[in-house]
């Protein structure tokens, strides 16, 4: 189990630079993260252009999630077979083509189909990125390195989603996807220039679901499912709530995304502290903290200013929880890290689909305030699962 009694060894290690590859991987995360998060804030405008309602438009986000989940689960083992660098570059190329198709979509079903293809590409790219992040991390600076890579989600919020909402207000939602396609091309060129490789970990690969037999994987994946379903379920409809219930423009959604990104990014400065604690004990506490933020968000959902404060804390807590979750999963079995990370991405984006699909009827029937309460319940489930995973790991160590 990672991080148990690690503080003494970390203190004895000399300072080691974070590899430049981590920043390249951060960029790749930013591009993919922008697409997975951008539709929520601009969905009202997309809905108006197609003559549909917001929940119908959010089926494109669900299609992206399904595509990502299928590819991550079924193709994640190819990362171990061919190497994470090769699979990442191939996935980025397909992802960029799908974004261009999204920008040109004449009707909603085409947008949904293009987002499904983007999901297939993301389902290979994301576990490739996480696998490379774990591989390039210097000893003793694992959480710092992974924190830099995860900061790509901050970039996606700050430079991607927030600017996209402003762009949609001024020049239309199609150019948002066109801009994202250009960013995807740039990320592909950077990945090629950096010669990110990630040597194959195995000459042959077993069934992708065989990684479920790695001790500790299942309860952590259950925790991941609750964590991600709560996030995407709330995130999918918070922009529509601001636009319709509070009467704010799409630019207000951009400021909200920026605030979340700043909170997520601010946590990166404290990532080094994680290495000083027992990650197994820290993870359930962080999940409970996220649940507390959701309860607060539901209580202040009628005030935009208070929502901004809650969203900042949301980003802060989510960063810590995601960092430790990725660390714990990545350390379970290095030989099958690609397959494990594939399962993680698969569960994450199945949760995206389930979250957006199940929270939609709740939102339509009862309004936004009920969504954070439901999300808090899911975070309690995540905390219980993470606690069970830690207990299982301790039994393995003592047996």
BALOBA-1460 file (C-alpha; in Angstrom, 3 decimals):
// residues 399
<rec num="1" residu="x" x="0.000" y="0.000" z="0.000"/>
<rec num="2" residu="x" x="1.527" y="3.410" z="-0.974"/>
<rec num="3" residu="x" x="2.469" y="6.119" z="1.455"/>
<rec num="4" residu="x" x="2.447" y="4.029" z="4.659"/>
<rec num="5" residu="x" x="5.287" y="5.407" z="6.823"/>
<rec num="6" residu="x" x="6.584" y="7.177" z="3.759"/>
<rec num="7" residu="x" x="7.343" y="10.514" z="5.405"/>
<rec num="8" residu="x" x="10.703" y="9.476" z="6.757"/>
<rec num="9" residu="x" x="11.986" y="8.170" z="3.446"/>
<rec num="10" residu="x" x="10.777" y="11.246" z="1.598"/>
<rec num="11" residu="x" x="12.657" y="13.518" z="3.967"/>
<rec num="12" residu="x" x="15.878" y="11.612" z="3.305"/>
<rec num="13" residu="x" x="15.687" y="11.940" z="-0.463"/>
<rec num="14" residu="x" x="17.415" y="14.830" z="-2.239"/>
<rec num="15" residu="x" x="15.207" y="17.254" z="-4.135"/>
<rec num="16" residu="x" x="14.402" y="15.879" z="-7.572"/>
<rec num="17" residu="x" x="13.063" y="17.916" z="-10.453"/>
<rec num="18" residu="x" x="9.643" y="17.155" z="-11.852"/>
<rec num="19" residu="x" x="10.296" y="15.804" z="-15.379"/>
<rec num="20" residu="x" x="9.293" y="17.988" z="-18.341"/>
<rec num="21" residu="x" x="7.162" y="15.092" z="-19.589"/>
<rec num="22" residu="x" x="4.749" y="15.738" z="-16.700"/>
<rec num="23" residu="x" x="3.949" y="19.174" z="-18.132"/>
<rec num="24" residu="x" x="3.363" y="17.714" z="-21.587"/>
<rec num="25" residu="x" x="0.953" y="15.211" z="-20.046"/>
<rec num="26" residu="x" x="-0.710" y="18.096" z="-18.206"/>
<rec num="27" residu="x" x="-1.419" y="19.720" z="-21.583"/>
<rec num="28" residu="x" x="-2.931" y="16.502" z="-22.929"/>
<rec num="29" residu="x" x="-5.216" y="16.255" z="-19.896"/>
<rec num="30" residu="x" x="-6.251" y="19.880" z="-20.426"/>
<rec num="31" residu="x" x="-7.366" y="19.248" z="-24.001"/>
<rec num="32" residu="x" x="-9.340" y="16.116" z="-23.156"/>
<rec num="33" residu="x" x="-10.735" y="17.650" z="-19.982"/>
<rec num="34" residu="x" x="-11.980" y="20.705" z="-21.848"/>
<rec num="35" residu="x" x="-14.134" y="18.551" z="-24.104"/>
<rec num="36" residu="x" x="-15.512" y="16.444" z="-21.276"/>
<rec num="37" residu="x" x="-16.488" y="19.540" z="-19.273"/>
<rec num="38" residu="x" x="-17.344" y="22.176" z="-21.862"/>
<rec num="39" residu="x" x="-20.808" y="21.068" z="-22.931"/>
<rec num="40" residu="x" x="-22.519" y="21.759" z="-19.605"/>
<rec num="41" residu="x" x="-21.922" y="25.548" z="-19.593"/>
<rec num="42" residu="x" x="-22.749" y="26.020" z="-23.302"/>
<rec num="43" residu="x" x="-25.603" y="23.482" z="-23.455"/>
<rec num="44" residu="x" x="-28.378" y="26.123" z="-23.327"/>
<rec num="45" residu="x" x="-27.052" y="27.747" z="-26.518"/>
<rec num="46" residu="x" x="-26.504" y="24.379" z="-28.232"/>
<rec num="47" residu="x" x="-30.071" y="23.420" z="-27.302"/>
<rec num="48" residu="x" x="-31.453" y="26.617" z="-28.802"/>
<rec num="49" residu="x" x="-29.528" y="26.152" z="-32.056"/>
<rec num="50" residu="x" x="-30.918" y="22.631" z="-32.517"/>
<rec num="51" residu="x" x="-34.392" y="23.452" z="-31.201"/>
<rec num="52" residu="x" x="-34.052" y="20.941" z="-28.348"/>
<rec num="53" residu="x" x="-33.942" y="21.132" z="-24.538"/>
<rec num="54" residu="x" x="-30.819" y="20.984" z="-22.386"/>
<rec num="55" residu="x" x="-31.238" y="17.374" z="-21.145"/>
<rec num="56" residu="x" x="-31.476" y="16.254" z="-24.812"/>
<rec num="57" residu="x" x="-28.238" y="18.061" z="-25.648"/>
<rec num="58" residu="x" x="-26.538" y="16.509" z="-22.634"/>
<rec num="59" residu="x" x="-27.005" y="13.097" z="-24.271"/>
<rec num="60" residu="x" x="-23.906" y="14.066" z="-26.246"/>
<rec num="61" residu="x" x="-22.017" y="14.249" z="-22.955"/>
<rec num="62" residu="x" x="-23.444" y="10.858" z="-22.044"/>
<rec num="63" residu="x" x="-22.311" y="9.463" z="-25.416"/>
<rec num="64" residu="x" x="-18.820" y="10.781" z="-24.749"/>
<rec num="65" residu="x" x="-18.887" y="9.035" z="-21.397"/>
<rec num="66" residu="x" x="-20.060" y="5.722" z="-22.852"/>
<rec num="67" residu="x" x="-17.417" y="5.858" z="-25.588"/>
<rec num="68" residu="x" x="-14.696" y="6.623" z="-23.070"/>
<rec num="69" residu="x" x="-15.812" y="3.842" z="-20.764"/>
<rec num="70" residu="x" x="-15.986" y="1.212" z="-23.513"/>
<rec num="71" residu="x" x="-12.563" y="2.064" z="-24.909"/>
<rec num="72" residu="x" x="-10.927" y="2.309" z="-21.491"/>
<rec num="73" residu="x" x="-12.258" y="-1.060" z="-20.367"/>
<rec num="74" residu="x" x="-11.840" y="-2.959" z="-23.636"/>
<rec num="75" residu="x" x="-8.690" y="-1.312" z="-24.997"/>
<rec num="76" residu="x" x="-6.828" y="-0.270" z="-21.835"/>
<rec num="77" residu="x" x="-4.780" y="-3.466" z="-21.918"/>
<rec num="78" residu="x" x="-3.280" y="-2.356" z="-25.259"/>
<rec num="79" residu="x" x="-1.359" y="0.282" z="-23.328"/>
<rec num="80" residu="x" x="0.571" y="-2.488" z="-21.603"/>
<rec num="81" residu="x" x="1.000" y="-4.260" z="-24.937"/>
<rec num="82" residu="x" x="2.220" y="-1.425" z="-27.200"/>
<rec num="83" residu="x" x="3.370" y="1.227" z="-24.753"/>
<rec num="84" residu="x" x="1.578" y="4.268" z="-23.396"/>
<rec num="85" residu="x" x="3.339" y="6.765" z="-25.682"/>
<rec num="86" residu="x" x="2.238" y="5.081" z="-28.923"/>
<rec num="87" residu="x" x="-1.357" y="4.663" z="-27.796"/>
<rec num="88" residu="x" x="-1.525" y="8.251" z="-26.532"/>
<rec num="89" residu="x" x="-0.477" y="9.739" z="-29.884"/>
<rec num="90" residu="x" x="-2.893" y="7.573" z="-31.863"/>
<rec num="91" residu="x" x="-5.726" y="8.463" z="-29.509"/>
<rec num="92" residu="x" x="-4.996" y="12.203" z="-29.705"/>
<rec num="93" residu="x" x="-5.154" y="12.089" z="-33.498"/>
<rec num="94" residu="x" x="-8.605" y="10.466" z="-33.452"/>
<rec num="95" residu="x" x="-9.753" y="12.796" z="-30.695"/>
<rec num="96" residu="x" x="-8.872" y="15.865" z="-32.745"/>
<rec num="97" residu="x" x="-10.837" y="14.591" z="-35.757"/>
<rec num="98" residu="x" x="-13.866" y="13.997" z="-33.545"/>
<rec num="99" residu="x" x="-13.701" y="17.553" z="-32.197"/>
<rec num="100" residu="x" x="-13.635" y="18.954" z="-35.716"/>
<rec num="101" residu="x" x="-16.704" y="16.841" z="-36.547"/>
<rec num="102" residu="x" x="-18.457" y="18.176" z="-33.455"/>
<rec num="103" residu="x" x="-17.870" y="21.740" z="-34.621"/>
<rec num="104" residu="x" x="-19.427" y="20.968" z="-38.013"/>
<rec num="105" residu="x" x="-22.386" y="18.884" z="-36.742"/>
<rec num="106" residu="x" x="-25.534" y="19.941" z="-38.668"/>
<rec num="107" residu="x" x="-27.972" y="18.184" z="-36.309"/>
<rec num="108" residu="x" x="-27.893" y="16.921" z="-32.744"/>
<rec num="109" residu="x" x="-27.474" y="13.196" z="-33.622"/>
<rec num="110" residu="x" x="-24.263" y="14.024" z="-35.510"/>
<rec num="111" residu="x" x="-22.925" y="15.895" z="-32.483"/>
<rec num="112" residu="x" x="-23.817" y="12.898" z="-30.306"/>
<rec num="113" residu="x" x="-22.017" y="10.532" z="-32.715"/>
<rec num="114" residu="x" x="-18.929" y="12.738" z="-32.905"/>
<rec num="115" residu="x" x="-18.769" y="12.913" z="-29.125"/>
<rec num="116" residu="x" x="-19.031" y="9.133" z="-28.932"/>
<rec num="117" residu="x" x="-15.961" y="8.852" z="-31.185"/>
<rec num="118" residu="x" x="-14.195" y="11.481" z="-29.071"/>
<rec num="119" residu="x" x="-14.998" y="9.314" z="-26.081"/>
<rec num="120" residu="x" x="-13.444" y="6.248" z="-27.696"/>
<rec num="121" residu="x" x="-10.244" y="8.222" z="-28.212"/>
<rec num="122" residu="x" x="-10.293" y="9.669" z="-24.702"/>
<rec num="123" residu="x" x="-10.812" y="6.199" z="-23.267"/>
<rec num="124" residu="x" x="-7.383" y="5.208" z="-24.564"/>
<rec num="125" residu="x" x="-5.679" y="8.572" z="-24.049"/>
<rec num="126" residu="x" x="-6.530" y="9.102" z="-20.372"/>
<rec num="127" residu="x" x="-5.203" y="5.794" z="-18.995"/>
<rec num="128" residu="x" x="-2.155" y="6.255" z="-21.246"/>
<rec num="129" residu="x" x="-1.545" y="9.636" z="-19.614"/>
<rec num="130" residu="x" x="-1.978" y="8.279" z="-16.084"/>
<rec num="131" residu="x" x="0.289" y="5.345" z="-16.882"/>
<rec num="132" residu="x" x="3.003" y="7.678" z="-18.206"/>
<rec num="133" residu="x" x="2.581" y="9.954" z="-15.168"/>
<rec num="134" residu="x" x="3.228" y="7.074" z="-12.789"/>
<rec num="135" residu="x" x="6.158" y="5.877" z="-14.901"/>
<rec num="136" residu="x" x="8.004" y="9.223" z="-15.101"/>
<rec num="137" residu="x" x="7.441" y="10.255" z="-11.460"/>
<rec num="138" residu="x" x="10.731" y="10.462" z="-9.491"/>
<rec num="139" residu="x" x="10.907" y="8.403" z="-6.314"/>
<rec num="140" residu="x" x="9.531" y="10.369" z="-3.393"/>
<rec num="141" residu="x" x="7.772" y="12.910" z="-5.619"/>
<rec num="142" residu="x" x="4.946" y="10.742" z="-6.897"/>
<rec num="143" residu="x" x="2.139" y="12.945" z="-5.599"/>
<rec num="144" residu="x" x="3.843" y="16.125" z="-6.866"/>
<rec num="145" residu="x" x="4.273" y="14.656" z="-10.340"/>
<rec num="146" residu="x" x="0.745" y="13.308" z="-10.524"/>
<rec num="147" residu="x" x="-0.472" y="16.643" z="-9.160"/>
<rec num="148" residu="x" x="1.215" y="18.471" z="-12.058"/>
<rec num="149" residu="x" x="-0.443" y="16.126" z="-14.555"/>
<rec num="150" residu="x" x="-3.823" y="16.494" z="-12.866"/>
<rec num="151" residu="x" x="-3.419" y="20.259" z="-13.082"/>
<rec num="152" residu="x" x="-4.440" y="19.762" z="-16.677"/>
<rec num="153" residu="x" x="-7.984" y="19.629" z="-15.322"/>
<rec num="154" residu="x" x="-7.347" y="23.103" z="-13.903"/>
<rec num="155" residu="x" x="-6.197" y="24.321" z="-17.297"/>
<rec num="156" residu="x" x="-9.275" y="22.800" z="-18.874"/>
<rec num="157" residu="x" x="-11.452" y="24.772" z="-16.479"/>
<rec num="158" residu="x" x="-9.524" y="28.033" z="-16.447"/>
<rec num="159" residu="x" x="-8.398" y="28.295" z="-20.062"/>
<rec num="160" residu="x" x="-10.861" y="25.890" z="-21.644"/>
<rec num="161" residu="x" x="-14.306" y="25.844" z="-20.120"/>
<rec num="162" residu="x" x="-14.390" y="29.400" z="-18.763"/>
<rec num="163" residu="x" x="-13.200" y="30.913" z="-22.043"/>
<rec num="164" residu="x" x="-15.533" y="28.633" z="-23.978"/>
<rec num="165" residu="x" x="-18.559" y="30.026" z="-22.179"/>
<rec num="166" residu="x" x="-17.477" y="33.558" z="-23.103"/>
<rec num="167" residu="x" x="-16.743" y="32.473" z="-26.692"/>
<rec num="168" residu="x" x="-20.159" y="30.839" z="-26.985"/>
<rec num="169" residu="x" x="-21.790" y="34.075" z="-25.815"/>
<rec num="170" residu="x" x="-19.932" y="36.157" z="-28.394"/>
<rec num="171" residu="x" x="-19.193" y="33.990" z="-31.449"/>
<rec num="172" residu="x" x="-21.215" y="30.818" z="-31.019"/>
<rec num="173" residu="x" x="-20.730" y="27.295" z="-29.682"/>
<rec num="174" residu="x" x="-19.354" y="25.792" z="-32.934"/>
<rec num="175" residu="x" x="-16.157" y="27.800" z="-32.733"/>
<rec num="176" residu="x" x="-15.683" y="26.452" z="-29.208"/>
<rec num="177" residu="x" x="-15.248" y="22.962" z="-30.659"/>
<rec num="178" residu="x" x="-13.175" y="24.296" z="-33.560"/>
<rec num="179" residu="x" x="-10.822" y="25.947" z="-31.072"/>
<rec num="180" residu="x" x="-10.660" y="22.695" z="-29.093"/>
<rec num="181" residu="x" x="-9.717" y="20.809" z="-32.264"/>
<rec num="182" residu="x" x="-6.830" y="23.225" z="-32.787"/>
<rec num="183" residu="x" x="-5.710" y="22.688" z="-29.190"/>
<rec num="184" residu="x" x="-5.867" y="18.924" z="-29.759"/>
<rec num="185" residu="x" x="-3.597" y="19.253" z="-32.782"/>
<rec num="186" residu="x" x="-1.112" y="21.232" z="-30.706"/>
<rec num="187" residu="x" x="-1.163" y="18.624" z="-27.917"/>
<rec num="188" residu="x" x="-0.488" y="15.889" z="-30.480"/>
<rec num="189" residu="x" x="2.506" y="17.800" z="-31.832"/>
<rec num="190" residu="x" x="3.857" y="18.309" z="-28.305"/>
<rec num="191" residu="x" x="3.448" y="14.614" z="-27.480"/>
<rec num="192" residu="x" x="5.311" y="13.740" z="-30.682"/>
<rec num="193" residu="x" x="8.093" y="16.251" z="-30.025"/>
<rec num="194" residu="x" x="8.538" y="15.035" z="-26.451"/>
<rec num="195" residu="x" x="8.876" y="11.470" z="-27.762"/>
<rec num="196" residu="x" x="6.769" y="10.184" z="-24.891"/>
<rec num="197" residu="x" x="7.232" y="6.437" z="-25.002"/>
<rec num="198" residu="x" x="6.262" y="4.352" z="-22.013"/>
<rec num="199" residu="x" x="7.766" y="0.954" z="-22.736"/>
<rec num="200" residu="x" x="5.379" y="-1.984" z="-23.084"/>
<rec num="201" residu="x" x="4.928" y="-3.724" z="-19.745"/>
<rec num="202" residu="x" x="3.973" y="-7.108" z="-21.133"/>
<rec num="203" residu="x" x="4.447" y="-9.032" z="-24.363"/>
<rec num="204" residu="x" x="0.917" y="-10.375" z="-24.145"/>
<rec num="205" residu="x" x="-2.208" y="-9.148" z="-22.427"/>
<rec num="206" residu="x" x="-5.036" y="-10.928" z="-20.700"/>
<rec num="207" residu="x" x="-8.700" y="-10.010" z="-20.649"/>
<rec num="208" residu="x" x="-9.127" y="-6.338" z="-19.696"/>
<rec num="209" residu="x" x="-11.364" y="-7.403" z="-16.838"/>
<rec num="210" residu="x" x="-8.590" y="-9.623" z="-15.451"/>
<rec num="211" residu="x" x="-7.218" y="-6.518" z="-13.726"/>
<rec num="212" residu="x" x="-10.272" y="-6.694" z="-11.464"/>
<rec num="213" residu="x" x="-8.477" y="-9.543" z="-9.710"/>
<rec num="214" residu="x" x="-5.712" y="-7.191" z="-8.556"/>
<rec num="215" residu="x" x="-6.235" y="-6.946" z="-4.769"/>
<rec num="216" residu="x" x="-7.874" y="-3.677" z="-3.785"/>
<rec num="217" residu="x" x="-9.025" y="-2.667" z="-7.271"/>
<rec num="218" residu="x" x="-12.753" y="-3.363" z="-6.915"/>
<rec num="219" residu="x" x="-13.521" y="-1.280" z="-3.804"/>
<rec num="220" residu="x" x="-11.452" y="1.614" z="-5.174"/>
<rec num="221" residu="x" x="-13.353" y="1.456" z="-8.458"/>
<rec num="222" residu="x" x="-16.648" y="1.513" z="-6.553"/>
<rec num="223" residu="x" x="-15.387" y="4.609" z="-4.739"/>
<rec num="224" residu="x" x="-14.382" y="6.110" z="-8.089"/>
<rec num="225" residu="x" x="-17.883" y="5.464" z="-9.463"/>
<rec num="226" residu="x" x="-19.576" y="7.318" z="-6.618"/>
<rec num="227" residu="x" x="-17.045" y="10.147" z="-6.760"/>
<rec num="228" residu="x" x="-17.385" y="10.719" z="-10.488"/>
<rec num="229" residu="x" x="-21.159" y="10.199" z="-10.778"/>
<rec num="230" residu="x" x="-21.651" y="12.879" z="-8.138"/>
<rec num="231" residu="x" x="-19.314" y="15.300" z="-9.908"/>
<rec num="232" residu="x" x="-20.712" y="14.923" z="-13.410"/>
<rec num="233" residu="x" x="-24.313" y="14.757" z="-12.194"/>
<rec num="234" residu="x" x="-24.013" y="18.136" z="-10.485"/>
<rec num="235" residu="x" x="-21.718" y="19.706" z="-13.076"/>
<rec num="236" residu="x" x="-23.987" y="18.823" z="-16.018"/>
<rec num="237" residu="x" x="-26.841" y="20.996" z="-14.755"/>
<rec num="238" residu="x" x="-25.231" y="23.733" z="-12.703"/>
<rec num="239" residu="x" x="-24.800" y="25.895" z="-15.807"/>
<rec num="240" residu="x" x="-28.465" y="25.542" z="-16.803"/>
<rec num="241" residu="x" x="-29.447" y="26.387" z="-13.221"/>
<rec num="242" residu="x" x="-27.486" y="29.627" z="-13.351"/>
<rec num="243" residu="x" x="-28.845" y="30.496" z="-16.790"/>
<rec num="244" residu="x" x="-32.516" y="29.679" z="-16.273"/>
<rec num="245" residu="x" x="-33.202" y="29.798" z="-12.531"/>
<rec num="246" residu="x" x="-30.912" y="32.719" z="-11.665"/>
<rec num="247" residu="x" x="-31.219" y="34.501" z="-15.033"/>
<rec num="248" residu="x" x="-27.469" y="34.793" z="-15.632"/>
<rec num="249" residu="x" x="-25.598" y="34.777" z="-18.953"/>
<rec num="250" residu="x" x="-23.343" y="32.013" z="-20.215"/>
<rec num="251" residu="x" x="-20.385" y="34.163" z="-19.182"/>
<rec num="252" residu="x" x="-21.460" y="33.632" z="-15.570"/>
<rec num="253" residu="x" x="-21.007" y="29.908" z="-16.191"/>
<rec num="254" residu="x" x="-17.502" y="30.701" z="-17.371"/>
<rec num="255" residu="x" x="-16.688" y="32.495" z="-14.118"/>
<rec num="256" residu="x" x="-18.036" y="29.521" z="-12.185"/>
<rec num="257" residu="x" x="-15.809" y="27.148" z="-14.151"/>
<rec num="258" residu="x" x="-12.861" y="29.500" z="-13.586"/>
<rec num="259" residu="x" x="-13.524" y="29.495" z="-9.842"/>
<rec num="260" residu="x" x="-13.640" y="25.692" z="-9.753"/>
<rec num="261" residu="x" x="-10.402" y="25.563" z="-11.725"/>
<rec num="262" residu="x" x="-8.693" y="27.972" z="-9.353"/>
<rec num="263" residu="x" x="-9.711" y="25.824" z="-6.406"/>
<rec num="264" residu="x" x="-8.545" y="22.662" z="-8.150"/>
<rec num="265" residu="x" x="-5.262" y="24.320" z="-9.080"/>
<rec num="266" residu="x" x="-4.657" y="25.866" z="-5.659"/>
<rec num="267" residu="x" x="-4.625" y="22.391" z="-4.145"/>
<rec num="268" residu="x" x="-1.598" y="21.507" z="-6.285"/>
<rec num="269" residu="x" x="0.591" y="23.658" z="-4.033"/>
<rec num="270" residu="x" x="-0.210" y="21.329" z="-1.147"/>
<rec num="271" residu="x" x="0.167" y="18.019" z="-2.988"/>
<rec num="272" residu="x" x="3.567" y="17.382" z="-1.424"/>
<rec num="273" residu="x" x="1.872" y="16.981" z="1.944"/>
<rec num="274" residu="x" x="0.066" y="13.873" z="0.706"/>
<rec num="275" residu="x" x="3.324" y="11.899" z="0.684"/>
<rec num="276" residu="x" x="3.594" y="12.463" z="4.439"/>
<rec num="277" residu="x" x="0.312" y="10.720" z="5.236"/>
<rec num="278" residu="x" x="-1.237" y="7.302" z="4.886"/>
<rec num="279" residu="x" x="-3.082" y="7.647" z="1.576"/>
<rec num="280" residu="x" x="-5.467" y="4.847" z="2.503"/>
<rec num="281" residu="x" x="-6.622" y="6.769" z="5.575"/>
<rec num="282" residu="x" x="-6.569" y="10.144" z="3.791"/>
<rec num="283" residu="x" x="-8.822" y="9.109" z="0.877"/>
<rec num="284" residu="x" x="-12.048" y="8.388" z="2.828"/>
<rec num="285" residu="x" x="-11.616" y="11.663" z="4.710"/>
<rec num="286" residu="x" x="-11.318" y="13.573" z="1.453"/>
<rec num="287" residu="x" x="-14.423" y="11.881" z="0.051"/>
<rec num="288" residu="x" x="-16.355" y="12.930" z="3.152"/>
<rec num="289" residu="x" x="-15.017" y="16.474" z="2.742"/>
<rec num="290" residu="x" x="-16.301" y="16.559" z="-0.834"/>
<rec num="291" residu="x" x="-19.688" y="15.345" z="0.423"/>
<rec num="292" residu="x" x="-19.744" y="18.197" z="2.924"/>
<rec num="293" residu="x" x="-19.071" y="20.693" z="0.145"/>
<rec num="294" residu="x" x="-22.027" y="19.297" z="-1.799"/>
<rec num="295" residu="x" x="-24.343" y="19.784" z="1.162"/>
<rec num="296" residu="x" x="-23.169" y="23.371" z="1.438"/>
<rec num="297" residu="x" x="-23.669" y="23.898" z="-2.284"/>
<rec num="298" residu="x" x="-27.277" y="22.735" z="-2.069"/>
<rec num="299" residu="x" x="-27.924" y="25.143" z="0.801"/>
<rec num="300" residu="x" x="-26.617" y="28.209" z="-1.109"/>
<rec num="301" residu="x" x="-27.852" y="27.316" z="-4.613"/>
<rec num="302" residu="x" x="-30.031" y="30.441" z="-4.752"/>
<rec num="303" residu="x" x="-27.051" y="32.818" z="-4.423"/>
<rec num="304" residu="x" x="-24.507" y="33.163" z="-7.208"/>
<rec num="305" residu="x" x="-21.835" y="34.683" z="-4.946"/>
<rec num="306" residu="x" x="-22.129" y="31.924" z="-2.351"/>
<rec num="307" residu="x" x="-22.173" y="29.337" z="-5.124"/>
<rec num="308" residu="x" x="-18.826" y="30.665" z="-6.317"/>
<rec num="309" residu="x" x="-17.370" y="30.172" z="-2.838"/>
<rec num="310" residu="x" x="-18.761" y="26.630" z="-2.644"/>
<rec num="311" residu="x" x="-17.431" y="25.796" z="-6.102"/>
<rec num="312" residu="x" x="-13.927" y="26.953" z="-5.139"/>
<rec num="313" residu="x" x="-13.980" y="24.547" z="-2.191"/>
<rec num="314" residu="x" x="-15.396" y="21.877" z="-4.511"/>
<rec num="315" residu="x" x="-12.378" y="22.163" z="-6.792"/>
<rec num="316" residu="x" x="-9.968" y="22.160" z="-3.843"/>
<rec num="317" residu="x" x="-11.400" y="18.997" z="-2.291"/>
<rec num="318" residu="x" x="-11.826" y="17.195" z="-5.616"/>
<rec num="319" residu="x" x="-8.155" y="17.715" z="-6.477"/>
<rec num="320" residu="x" x="-6.940" y="16.015" z="-3.307"/>
<rec num="321" residu="x" x="-9.414" y="13.164" z="-3.656"/>
<rec num="322" residu="x" x="-8.534" y="12.522" z="-7.308"/>
<rec num="323" residu="x" x="-4.782" y="12.720" z="-6.695"/>
<rec num="324" residu="x" x="-4.848" y="10.152" z="-3.909"/>
<rec num="325" residu="x" x="-7.238" y="7.889" z="-5.820"/>
<rec num="326" residu="x" x="-4.927" y="7.834" z="-8.868"/>
<rec num="327" residu="x" x="-1.893" y="7.214" z="-6.623"/>
<rec num="328" residu="x" x="-3.528" y="4.269" z="-4.882"/>
<rec num="329" residu="x" x="-4.750" y="2.654" z="-8.101"/>
<rec num="330" residu="x" x="-1.434" y="3.168" z="-9.895"/>
<rec num="331" residu="x" x="0.549" y="1.529" z="-7.114"/>
<rec num="332" residu="x" x="-1.510" y="-1.668" z="-6.899"/>
<rec num="333" residu="x" x="0.194" y="-3.603" z="-9.735"/>
<rec num="334" residu="x" x="2.844" y="-1.853" z="-11.900"/>
<rec num="335" residu="x" x="2.842" y="-4.709" z="-14.421"/>
<rec num="336" residu="x" x="-0.847" y="-4.154" z="-15.096"/>
<rec num="337" residu="x" x="-0.955" y="-0.423" z="-14.480"/>
<rec num="338" residu="x" x="-2.325" y="0.338" z="-17.948"/>
<rec num="339" residu="x" x="-5.194" y="-2.112" z="-17.522"/>
<rec num="340" residu="x" x="-5.954" y="-0.802" z="-14.019"/>
<rec num="341" residu="x" x="-5.950" y="2.791" z="-15.233"/>
<rec num="342" residu="x" x="-8.120" y="1.703" z="-18.138"/>
<rec num="343" residu="x" x="-10.649" y="0.299" z="-15.691"/>
<rec num="344" residu="x" x="-10.436" y="3.547" z="-13.722"/>
<rec num="345" residu="x" x="-11.178" y="5.631" z="-16.812"/>
<rec num="346" residu="x" x="-13.900" y="3.212" z="-17.846"/>
<rec num="347" residu="x" x="-15.633" y="3.504" z="-14.486"/>
<rec num="348" residu="x" x="-15.147" y="7.282" z="-14.510"/>
<rec num="349" residu="x" x="-16.967" y="7.738" z="-17.785"/>
<rec num="350" residu="x" x="-19.638" y="5.162" z="-17.103"/>
<rec num="351" residu="x" x="-20.224" y="7.342" z="-14.057"/>
<rec num="352" residu="x" x="-20.391" y="10.385" z="-16.350"/>
<rec num="353" residu="x" x="-23.181" y="8.687" z="-18.290"/>
<rec num="354" residu="x" x="-25.012" y="7.503" z="-15.178"/>
<rec num="355" residu="x" x="-24.578" y="10.842" z="-13.438"/>
<rec num="356" residu="x" x="-25.882" y="12.984" z="-16.286"/>
<rec num="357" residu="x" x="-28.675" y="10.527" z="-17.143"/>
<rec num="358" residu="x" x="-29.929" y="9.979" z="-13.594"/>
<rec num="359" residu="x" x="-29.505" y="13.521" z="-12.302"/>
<rec num="360" residu="x" x="-31.377" y="14.924" z="-15.335"/>
<rec num="361" residu="x" x="-34.840" y="13.701" z="-14.252"/>
<rec num="362" residu="x" x="-34.113" y="14.835" z="-10.691"/>
<rec num="363" residu="x" x="-33.228" y="18.289" z="-11.986"/>
<rec num="364" residu="x" x="-36.326" y="18.496" z="-14.167"/>
<rec num="365" residu="x" x="-38.636" y="17.355" z="-11.370"/>
<rec num="366" residu="x" x="-37.211" y="19.103" z="-8.311"/>
<rec num="367" residu="x" x="-34.703" y="21.735" z="-9.443"/>
<rec num="368" residu="x" x="-30.980" y="22.032" z="-8.841"/>
<rec num="369" residu="x" x="-30.881" y="22.105" z="-5.028"/>
<rec num="370" residu="x" x="-31.669" y="18.383" z="-4.758"/>
<rec num="371" residu="x" x="-28.700" y="17.387" z="-6.935"/>
<rec num="372" residu="x" x="-25.922" y="18.235" z="-4.429"/>
<rec num="373" residu="x" x="-27.829" y="16.317" z="-1.739"/>
<rec num="374" residu="x" x="-27.913" y="13.230" z="-3.975"/>
<rec num="375" residu="x" x="-24.215" y="13.777" z="-4.724"/>
<rec num="376" residu="x" x="-23.407" y="13.870" z="-1.000"/>
<rec num="377" residu="x" x="-25.050" y="10.467" z="-0.628"/>
<rec num="378" residu="x" x="-22.819" y="9.081" z="-3.373"/>
<rec num="379" residu="x" x="-19.746" y="10.513" z="-1.638"/>
<rec num="380" residu="x" x="-20.703" y="8.659" z="1.545"/>
<rec num="381" residu="x" x="-20.735" y="5.466" z="-0.521"/>
<rec num="382" residu="x" x="-17.308" y="6.387" z="-1.927"/>
<rec num="383" residu="x" x="-15.883" y="6.951" z="1.561"/>
<rec num="384" residu="x" x="-17.197" y="3.601" z="2.800"/>
<rec num="385" residu="x" x="-15.698" y="1.796" z="-0.220"/>
<rec num="386" residu="x" x="-12.334" y="3.521" z="0.218"/>
<rec num="387" residu="x" x="-12.313" y="2.549" z="3.900"/>
<rec num="388" residu="x" x="-13.006" y="-1.055" z="2.949"/>
<rec num="389" residu="x" x="-10.146" y="-0.936" z="0.430"/>
<rec num="390" residu="x" x="-7.756" y="0.272" z="3.123"/>
<rec num="391" residu="x" x="-8.854" y="-2.441" z="5.555"/>
<rec num="392" residu="x" x="-8.314" y="-5.047" z="2.853"/>
<rec num="393" residu="x" x="-4.848" y="-3.675" z="2.127"/>
<rec num="394" residu="x" x="-3.896" y="-3.755" z="5.821"/>
<rec num="395" residu="x" x="-4.994" y="-7.388" z="6.053"/>
<rec num="396" residu="x" x="-2.690" y="-8.229" z="3.122"/>
<rec num="397" residu="x" x="0.258" y="-6.479" z="4.797"/>
<rec num="398" residu="x" x="-0.229" y="-8.275" z="8.134"/>
<rec num="399" residu="x" x="-1.006" y="-11.703" z="6.695"/>
